[in-house]
């Protein structure tokens, strides 16, 4: 008889399985967003332009346009779509029930010619560029319907 060791996924109950970092508080602080604006002003403006095309994102656009005048508490109280601040090559998964924030890349996105070690190293590099040296590991969250 074979006994499976490690993570077992059932697609009907697994919400995500990624390699990356977990945060027990929102990592998208006022300083993070201001640094994003300062370090990449063109990309910041592109993001605002794209968000302006979506009618229900008006409050987010207003916040971003006034980010220099906001306090961190005001920002955290705002109903932001935090995933907008995650580069396209990473995934963002808020787990609201537990107050957790997960940022990384789904194991399904590993390249055909990419080793697991290379996959992990590229994610660790991307996470470090965003948040400084941050421990990474595999994170899986699931819930059961019913």
C-alpha positions as CSV (number, residue, x, y, z in Angstrom):
1,X,0.0,0.0,0.0
2,X,1.3,3.5,-0.9
3,X,0.8,6.3,1.6
4,X,1.1,9.8,0.2
5,X,3.3,12.2,2.1
6,X,3.0,16.0,1.8
7,X,0.3,18.2,0.3
8,X,-2.7,16.5,-1.4
9,X,-4.9,18.7,-3.5
10,X,-8.5,18.2,-4.3
11,X,-9.5,20.8,-6.9
12,X,-13.0,21.0,-5.6
13,X,-11.8,22.3,-2.2
14,X,-8.4,24.0,-2.7
15,X,-8.5,27.7,-3.2
16,X,-4.8,28.0,-4.0
17,X,-1.4,26.5,-3.7
18,X,1.6,28.9,-4.2
19,X,5.2,29.3,-3.5
20,X,5.9,32.7,-1.9
21,X,5.5,34.8,1.2
22,X,2.7,35.1,3.7
23,X,2.0,38.2,5.7
24,X,-0.3,38.4,8.8
25,X,-0.8,42.1,8.2
26,X,-1.4,43.9,5.0
27,X,2.0,44.4,3.3
28,X,0.8,47.2,1.1
29,X,1.6,50.1,3.5
30,X,1.6,53.8,2.7
31,X,5.4,53.7,2.4
32,X,5.2,50.7,0.0
33,X,2.8,52.6,-2.3
34,X,4.7,55.9,-2.1
35,X,7.9,54.0,-2.9
36,X,6.2,52.3,-5.9
37,X,5.1,55.8,-7.1
38,X,8.6,57.3,-6.5
39,X,10.6,54.4,-8.0
40,X,8.4,53.7,-11.0
41,X,6.3,56.9,-11.7
42,X,5.5,55.9,-15.3
43,X,4.2,52.5,-14.2
44,X,2.2,54.2,-11.5
45,X,0.6,56.5,-14.0
46,X,-0.1,53.6,-16.4
47,X,-1.8,51.8,-13.5
48,X,-4.0,54.9,-12.7
49,X,-4.9,55.3,-16.4
50,X,-6.0,51.6,-16.6
51,X,-8.0,51.8,-13.4
52,X,-9.8,54.9,-14.6
53,X,-11.3,52.7,-17.4
54,X,-13.1,50.6,-14.8
55,X,-16.1,52.5,-13.3
56,X,-16.1,50.6,-10.0
57,X,-12.4,51.4,-9.3
58,X,-13.1,55.2,-9.0
59,X,-12.4,55.1,-5.2
60,X,-9.1,53.4,-5.8
61,X,-8.1,56.0,-8.4
62,X,-9.0,58.8,-6.0
63,X,-6.9,57.3,-3.3
64,X,-3.9,56.8,-5.6
65,X,-4.1,60.3,-6.9
66,X,-4.1,61.6,-3.3
67,X,-1.6,59.1,-1.9
68,X,0.9,61.8,-0.9
69,X,-1.7,63.4,1.5
70,X,-2.9,60.2,3.1
71,X,-2.1,58.6,6.4
72,X,-1.4,54.9,6.8
73,X,-4.6,54.4,8.8
74,X,-6.7,56.1,6.1
75,X,-5.1,53.9,3.5
76,X,-5.8,50.7,5.5
77,X,-9.4,51.7,6.1
78,X,-9.9,52.3,2.4
79,X,-11.5,49.4,0.4
80,X,-8.5,48.9,-1.9
81,X,-7.9,46.2,-4.5
82,X,-4.5,45.3,-3.2
83,X,-3.8,42.9,-6.0
84,X,-3.2,46.0,-8.3
85,X,0.1,46.5,-6.6
86,X,1.5,43.0,-7.3
87,X,3.5,42.6,-10.5
88,X,2.0,40.5,-13.2
89,X,4.4,37.7,-12.6
90,X,3.2,37.1,-9.1
91,X,-0.2,36.1,-7.6
92,X,-1.9,37.8,-4.7
93,X,-4.3,35.8,-2.4
94,X,-5.9,37.6,0.5
95,X,-7.5,35.1,3.0
96,X,-9.9,37.4,4.8
97,X,-11.2,34.9,7.3
98,X,-7.7,34.5,8.8
99,X,-6.4,38.1,8.0
100,X,-3.6,36.7,5.9
101,X,-2.1,37.9,2.7
102,X,-0.2,35.5,0.4
103,X,2.0,36.7,-2.5
104,X,3.9,34.2,-4.8
105,X,3.4,32.1,-7.8
106,X,1.2,29.1,-8.4
107,X,3.0,25.8,-8.8
108,X,1.0,25.4,-12.0
109,X,3.0,28.3,-13.5
110,X,6.3,26.5,-13.4
111,X,7.9,26.4,-16.8
112,X,8.3,23.2,-18.7
113,X,12.1,23.7,-18.8
114,X,12.3,25.2,-15.3
115,X,13.6,23.3,-12.2
116,X,11.8,23.6,-8.9
117,X,15.0,25.2,-7.5
118,X,15.0,27.8,-10.3
119,X,11.2,28.4,-9.9
120,X,11.7,29.1,-6.2
121,X,14.8,31.3,-6.7
122,X,12.9,33.5,-9.2
123,X,10.0,34.0,-6.8
124,X,12.3,34.7,-3.9
125,X,14.1,37.4,-6.0
126,X,10.7,39.0,-7.0
127,X,9.5,38.9,-3.4
128,X,12.7,40.4,-2.1
129,X,12.5,43.2,-4.7
130,X,9.1,44.1,-3.3
131,X,9.4,43.6,0.4
132,X,13.0,43.1,1.2
133,X,14.4,39.7,2.5
134,X,11.2,37.7,3.3
135,X,11.0,34.0,4.0
136,X,9.2,32.0,1.3
137,X,7.6,28.6,1.3
138,X,4.7,26.7,-0.2
139,X,1.3,28.0,1.0
140,X,-2.0,26.2,0.4
141,X,-5.3,27.4,1.7
142,X,-8.6,25.5,1.3
143,X,-12.1,25.5,2.5
144,X,-14.9,23.1,2.2
145,X,-18.2,24.1,0.6
146,X,-21.0,22.4,2.5
